[in-house]
Amino acid sequence: MRFEDFANQWHAAVTGRLSDNTRVKYRRYLDRQLIPKWGDWPMIGIFNSHFDIETWLTQLHNDYEESSVASYFGCFSTIINAAVKARVIPANPCSGIRVTGGDWESEKYVATPL
């Protein structure tokens, strides 16, 4: 099964549970980013392509804000998780991929007394 076919089935299946804004947003992610990139890929090909997913994220980071990249990746990973649950693929290749490139050293929290 190709990604485009599975993604469209997933979108149709979840549409009734989504708000109008979320439904439209997911459709936009599919049409603008996910299907153009992954549409013709067989699902098992995506399962075996952890490094292709990493490369795609790097390319997205070159063109989009981090929040947009996180949104695209979140939708993609959700669809891939649905494929795992449907037993189309054995595991999610997105697991363990870090989307953000934040500088964690600069985020320091200081406890203050109450």
Secondary structure, 3 states (H helix, E strand, C coil): CEHHHHHHHHHHHHHHHCCHHHHHHHHHHHHHHHHHHHCCCEHHHHHCCHHHHHHHHHHHHHHCCHHHHHHHHHHHHHHHHHHHHCCCCCCCCCCCCCCCCCCHHHCCCCCCCC
